[in-house]
Amino acid sequence: MRFSLKSCLVSMLTGAITLVAGQALAVSGPGATMKNANSKDNSCLSASNYGAITNYCSYPVTVIGSLPVSEGLYSTSVSLFGNNSSCNTQSTNVFGNSYSLGSDVFTQAGPQHWETLNLGNRYVLYNTTLIYSCNLESGGIIGNFIAVPA
């Protein structure tokens, strides 16, 4: 399963991207949702015209994505623009407890650029959700989540 936020333009036009006062900025696409972890960051985050979230805050923010998948082993990755950001994944069981937590993977040092981080394989028990958690630096952009059967 691949979820590309760039394909969300159609979803945006149908109102799938919402910003509700007092709640997190949320970007939704076919079967996936991405939002910031703390609603206090709403004023300096932006959903772009192609569906990504850009961090205009002067500090790093945590962005969380969820992607429902069927039971199985998945190779996971995320695309983002940055040079000082990191992400990890976790899979959950039907009780919501963490089943498999991946280690933090960091972007390369240097000027900001688009990069796909390989976040490793995660086994999903039952039909639940893969969780993506990224520490997105100031000026960083989170672009898409990828989960393909391993």
Secondary structure by P-SEA (a helix, b strand, c coil): cccccccaaaaaaacccccccccccccccccbbbbbccccccccccccccbbbbbcccbbbbbbbbbbbcccccccccccccccccbbbbbbcccccccccccccccccccbbbbbbbccbbbbccbbbbbbbbbccccbbbcccccccc
